[in-house]
Structures are given as C-alpha cells and as structure tokens.
C-alpha cells in the first residue's frame, strides 16, 4: 500500500487512470448480470400476475354459474309449489337444439315446394333447403371478395337445376360476364379467354369457343341451351336518378315469356356510389347528407323487396361489407 501511494505521488496522471478505468471495468461486468436478474424477476412477477388473473376469472365465472343455477332452482321450486313445471336454461337450450335439428332433417313441405335449391349443399342447409320465394337474401363481403364470381357460379348452378335466373351486374360489362361464365363452366383460363373480345365481334362467341376448344363441345352446347332458355346475364345500366337505379328497366326489357325465379343484383354498392356521386354533382360538389346516402341504398333495397313480393321470386343482392351502410 505504501509503495502504491509513493508511486501515485511520483506519477499523478496514473491516479486518474486508476479512478476511471478500474471502476468502469468492474461496472461493465456487473450491469448485464444485474439486468438479467431484474428481467427474470419482472418476467416471473408478470407470469404470476397473469396466472392469478386467470384463476380469478375462472373463479368469478364459476360463481356466476352457481348463482344462475341457484336462481333457476328457486324459480323451479316456486313453480312446483304452484303446480307448474319449468325447464332450466340448459334444458331449454338442449330442447331448442333438438327442435332445430328435427326441422333441418324434416323441413316444411310447403317451404320445399316453393323454395329454389342451390347447387351448394352447405348453403342449402344454412337456408333451410334453398332460397325462399318470395325473399331477399343479402351477400356481403369486402372489396375483391369474389362476390361477383360466387353469384355468377350460383346463377349457372341454379339454372342447371331448372330455374330461370336473371343476373344483373353493375361492376362488369356484358363481355366480361360472358367470358367469366365460359371460363367457370368450361374450366378454362380466364386470361386466355380475354383475348377473344375482338373475335366475338366477328361471329357468335359460342361458335368461336367450339372451334377453339372442340373437346368442350358438349359443355358448350349445354351452356348455349341455358343462355337461350334459363339464364339471362346482363350488364346493369345504371339510372342514378331513378329510385330503383334502373333495375325495373332491365326487368321490362327481358325476353317476353321469360319469368325469372331468381333475380341476382350484383354490385349494389357500385350503383349506390353512382347515385351518391350524382347527388354530389347536383349540390355543386358539396358533401351529401347522411340521410341521402342511406336513401341511395334503402330505395333500391325497398324496390327489390317489392319486386320479390309482386313477382313471387327470390332476389339475391351483393353488397360491399365496408360500404358504411348499416
């Protein structure tokens, strides 16, 4: 120790080095170990807190169940004293489920006579057997959620089962609808069929398809028969100022004698957006009140409800899930 003090007196610069370097070396080795210990302790405390919360939640849930069971028991006892018989909530839920299963297994025969079955077994089960007549069914999905593709395939499948279908689309043109239908039915690449748009102006599209794909001749003939007798697919020519947005005009222009059993209105959001834009233009590009926005959706929906009742047909409407209308 005396030697170190003498050395520090002779070389004072070394004293500052000892004060700074030596403690820092010790500190740099101590901090990570302490930090790891603190992190481990905090993680253990957090895990214990989560476990405690789960235990408490489970305890409270069990307490609620016990209280409900006790209240139901008291109600049943009071009912028995008065000469009545009361089912518990669980027994009621079980009985309701049995009734639903019985109805699904043995549906109403009158409903089966008037409903329109779909080619999808799961959809038929969800609807109780098919699309009721008269009724309006709403299909909602996000943008690019394949609403048009699904409804077009549904239209073709229902037409094959013997029902008349009118398909109106506000999102796509008549050529696109026809080519997409051909691609779905014939199981062809849609991008390859997209090149036929120029060729269809020179002759009948199905004749051109039969010439290009002779192995699909039987399916093409079946599709041609459906398009002539059962399925009418058109582009929805919008009438932004009309309350029904031009749906009635298409119904009046259908081939005489064609009575649709199912009307598919695809792209109601697009038609409503066009009506909203027209109202904005009439207001000199100012904001449209929310009541007018709702009216652009409610008026065509009210019209298809009246159409379903008047024509005794089923109506299927596709709508964007993020359109802001509830």
C-alpha positions in Angstrom: 0.0 0.0 0.0 2.9 2.4 0.8 4.5 1.5 -2.4 1.3 2.3 -4.3 1.0 5.7 -2.5 4.6 6.6 -3.3 4.1 5.6 -7.0 0.9 7.8 -7.1 2.9 10.8 -5.8 5.6 10.3 -8.4 3.1 9.8 -11.3 -0.1 11.7 -10.5 -1.5 11.0 -14.0 -1.8 7.3 -13.2 -4.1 8.1 -10.2 -6.8 9.5 -12.6 -6.4 6.4 -14.7 -7.0 4.2 -11.7 -10.1 6.2 -10.7 -11.7 5.9 -14.1 -10.6 2.7 -15.7 -10.7 0.2 -12.8 -14.3 1.0 -11.6 -15.6 1.1 -15.2 -14.3 -2.4 -15.8 -16.0 -3.7 -12.7 -19.3 -1.8 -13.6 -19.3 -3.2 -17.2 -19.1 -6.7 -15.8 -21.8 -6.1 -13.2 -24.6 -4.3 -15.2 -25.5 -7.2 -17.6 -25.7 -9.7 -14.7 -28.0 -7.3 -12.7 -30.1 -6.5 -15.8 -30.7 -10.2 -16.5 -31.6 -10.8 -12.8 -34.1 -7.9 -12.9 -35.6 -9.1 -16.2 -36.0 -12.6 -14.9 -37.7 -11.2 -11.7 -40.0 -9.0 -13.7 -40.9 -11.9 -16.1 -41.7 -14.1 -13.1 -43.9 -11.5 -11.5 -45.7 -10.9 -14.8 -46.3 -14.7 -15.2 -47.6 -14.9 -11.6 -49.9 -11.9 -12.2 -51.4 -13.5 -15.4 -51.9 -16.8 -13.6 -53.6 -15.1 -10.7 -55.9 -13.2 -13.1 -56.8 -16.4 -14.9 -57.6 -18.1 -11.6 -59.7 -15.2 -10.5 -61.6 -15.0 -13.8 -62.3 -18.7 -13.7 -63.4 -18.4 -10.1 -65.8 -15.5 -10.9 -67.2 -17.4 -13.9 -67.9 -20.4 -11.7 -69.5 -18.2 -9.1 -71.8 -16.7 -11.8 -72.8 -20.1 -13.0 -73.6 -21.2 -9.4 -75.7 -18.0 -8.9 -77.6 -18.6 -12.1 -78.2 -22.3 -11.2 -79.4 -21.3 -7.7 -81.8 -18.7 -9.2 -83.2 -21.2 -11.7 -83.5 -23.7 -8.9 -85.5 -21.2 -6.8 -87.8 -20.5 -9.8 -88.4 -24.2 -10.4 -89.2 -24.7 -6.7 -91.7 -21.8 -6.8 -93.3 -23.1 -9.9 -93.6 -26.6 -8.5 -95.3 -25.2 -5.4 -97.9 -23.6 -7.7 -98.3 -26.8 -9.7 -96.3 -25.8 -12.8 -93.3 -27.4 -14.5 -90.4 -25.2 -15.6 -87.3 -26.3 -17.6 -83.9 -25.0 -16.7 -81.9 -22.8 -19.2 -79.7 -25.8 -20.1 -82.7 -28.0 -20.7 -84.4 -25.3 -22.8 -81.2 -24.8 -24.9 -81.0 -28.6 -25.4 -84.6 -28.8 -26.4 -84.3 -25.9 -28.8 -81.3 -27.6 -30.5 -83.3 -30.8 -30.8 -86.2 -28.9 -32.5 -83.8 -27.2 -34.9 -82.2 -30.5 -35.8 -85.6 -32.0 -36.4 -86.7 -29.1 -38.6 -83.5 -29.4 -40.6 -84.0 -33.1 -41.0 -87.7 -32.8 -41.9 -88.3 -29.3 -43.4 -91.7 -27.8 -44.0 -93.1 -29.5 -47.2 -94.7 -26.2 -48.3 -91.4 -24.5 -48.0 -89.6 -27.2 -50.0 -92.2 -26.8 -52.8 -91.7 -23.0 -53.1 -88.0 -22.7 -52.4 -85.2 -22.7 -55.0 -82.5 -25.2 -54.2 -78.9 -24.2 -54.9 -76.1 -26.5 -56.1 -74.3 -25.9 -52.7 -75.3 -28.4 -50.0 -73.9 -26.2 -47.2 -75.8 -23.1 -48.4 -79.0 -25.2 -48.7 -78.5 -26.3 -45.1 -77.9 -22.8 -43.9 -81.1 -21.5 -45.7 -83.2 -24.4 -44.6 -83.4 -26.0 -48.0 -82.8 -23.2 -50.5 -83.8 -19.6 -51.4 -87.4 -18.9 -50.4 -89.9 -17.3 -52.6 -90.6 -14.5 -52.0 -87.5 -13.4 -50.2 -84.4 -11.1 -50.4 -81.0 -12.6 -49.5 -78.0 -10.3 -48.9 -74.5 -11.4 -49.6 -71.9 -9.1 -48.1 -68.1 -9.3 -48.5 -65.1 -7.0 -48.6 -63.9 -5.4 -51.9 -62.5 -8.0 -54.2 -64.1 -10.7 -52.1 -65.3 -12.7 -55.1 -69.0 -11.7 -54.7 -69.5 -11.5 -58.5 -67.7 -14.8 -59.1 -69.7 -16.5 -56.4 -73.1 -15.1 -57.6 -72.3 -15.9 -61.2 -71.5 -19.5 -60.4 -74.6 -19.7 -58.3 -76.7 -18.4 -61.2 -75.3 -21.0 -63.5 -75.8 -23.8 -61.0 -79.4 -22.8 -60.2 -80.2 -22.5 -63.9 -78.9 -26.1 -64.5 -81.3 -27.3 -61.8 -84.2 -26.0 -63.9 -84.9 -22.4 -62.5 -85.0 -19.2 -64.6 -82.3 -16.8 -63.5 -81.8 -13.1 -64.3 -78.2 -11.8 -63.5 -77.5 -8.1 -63.4 -74.0 -6.8 -62.6 -73.1 -3.1 -62.1 -69.4 -3.8 -61.7 -68.6 -5.5 -65.0 -69.6 -5.3 -68.7 -71.6 -7.9 -70.7 -68.5 -9.2 -72.5 -66.6 -9.8 -69.2 -69.7 -11.5 -67.6 -70.0 -13.9 -70.6 -66.2 -14.7 -70.7 -66.1 -15.3 -67.0 -69.1 -17.5 -67.2 -67.5 -19.5 -70.0 -64.2 -19.8 -68.1 -66.1 -21.1 -65.0 -68.3 -23.6 -66.8 -65.6 -24.9 -69.3 -62.8 -24.7 -66.7 -60.6 -22.6 -68.9 -58.0 -20.0 -68.1 -59.8 -16.6 -68.0 -56.7 -14.7 -69.2 -56.7 -16.9 -72.4 -60.4 -16.2 -73.0 -59.8 -12.4 -72.5 -58.2 -12.4 -76.0 -61.5 -13.4 -77.5 -63.1 -9.9 -77.1 -62.0 -8.9 -80.6 -63.0 -12.2 -82.1 -66.5 -12.1 -80.6 -67.4 -9.1 -82.8 -66.8 -11.2 -86.0 -69.2 -14.1 -85.1 -71.1 -15.9 -82.4 -68.9 -16.3 -79.3 -70.0 -19.9 -78.5 -69.3 -20.9 -82.1 -65.8 -19.4 -81.8 -65.4 -21.3 -78.5 -66.4 -24.6 -80.1 -63.9 -24.0 -82.9 -61.1 -23.3 -80.5 -61.9 -26.0 -77.9 -63.5 -28.9 -79.8 -63.0 -31.2 -76.7 -65.5 -29.0 -74.8 -68.3 -29.2 -77.4 -70.9 -30.9 -75.2 -70.4 -28.4 -72.3 -70.6 -25.5 -74.8 -73.9 -26.8 -76.2 -75.3 -27.2 -72.7 -74.2 -23.6 -71.9 -75.8 -22.3 -75.1 -79.1 -24.0 -74.2 -79.0 -22.4 -70.7 -78.3 -19.0 -72.1 -81.2 -19.3 -74.6 -83.8 -20.7 -72.1 -82.8 -20.4 -68.5 -80.1 -17.8 -67.8 -80.1 -14.1 -68.8 -76.9 -12.3 -67.8 -76.6 -8.6 -68.4 -74.7 -5.5 -67.5 -76.7 -3.3 -65.2 -77.2 0.0 -67.0 -77.4 2.4 -64.0 -80.0 5.1 -63.8 -78.6 7.3 -61.0 -81.6 9.5 -60.7 -84.2 6.7 -60.5 -85.2 5.4 -57.1 -84.6 1.7 -58.2 -81.3 2.7 -60.0 -82.6 1.2 -63.3 -83.5 -2.3 -62.2 -87.1 -2.1 -63.4 -85.9 -1.1 -66.9 -84.0 -4.4 -67.2 -86.9 -6.4 -66.0 -89.2 -4.8 -68.6 -86.6 -5.5 -71.4 -86.3 -9.2 -70.7 -87.4 -11.6 -73.5 -91.2 -11.9 -73.4 -92.3 -15.0 -71.7 -89.2 -15.2 -69.5 -90.3 -15.2 -65.9 -87.3 -15.2 -63.5 -87.5 -17.4 -60.5 -84.3 -15.8 -59.1 -83.0 -12.2 -59.7 -79.4 -11.6 -58.8 -78.5 -7.9 -58.3 -74.7 -7.8 -58.2 -72.8 -4.6 -57.2 -75.4 -2.6 -55.3 -72.6 -0.6 -53.7 -71.3 0.5 -57.1 -74.8 1.6 -58.2 -75.4 3.4 -54.9 -72.0 5.1 -55.2 -73.0 6.4 -58.6 -76.3 7.8 -57.2 -74.4 9.5 -54.4 -71.9 11.0 -56.9 -74.8 12.3 -59.0 -76.3 13.9 -55.9 -73.0 15.5 -55.0 -72.8 16.9 -58.6 -76.3 18.4 -58.2 -75.1 20.0 -54.9 -72.1 21.6 -56.7 -69.6 19.0 -55.3 -70.6 19.7 -51.7 -71.0 16.9 -49.1 -74.1 14.8 -49.4 -76.1 14.4 -46.1 -76.0 11.0 -44.5 -79.8 10.6 -44.9 -79.4 11.0 -48.6 -76.6 8.4 -48.6 -78.8 6.0 -46.8 -81.6 6.7 -49.2 -79.4 5.7 -52.1 -79.2 2.2 -50.5 -82.6 1.9 -49.0 -84.6 2.8 -52.1 -83.2 0.0 -54.4 -83.5 -2.4 -51.5 -87.1 -1.5 -50.9 -87.7 -1.9 -54.6 -86.2 -5.4 -54.7 -88.4 -6.4 -51.7 -91.5 -5.2 -53.6 -90.3 -7.0 -56.7 -89.9 -10.2 -54.8 -93.4 -10.0 -53.4 -95.0 -8.9 -56.7 -93.2 -11.4 -59.0 -93.1 -14.2 -56.3 -89.4 -14.7 -56.9 -86.2 -14.8 -54.9 -83.8 -11.9 -55.0 -80.1 -12.2 -54.2 -78.2 -8.9 -53.6 -74.4 -8.5 -53.2 -73.1 -5.6 -51.2 -69.7 -4.5 -50.0 -69.1 -5.0 -46.3 -67.1 -1.8 -45.9 -69.6 0.5 -47.7 -70.6 2.3 -44.5 -74.3 1.5 -44.8 -75.9 -0.5 -41.9 
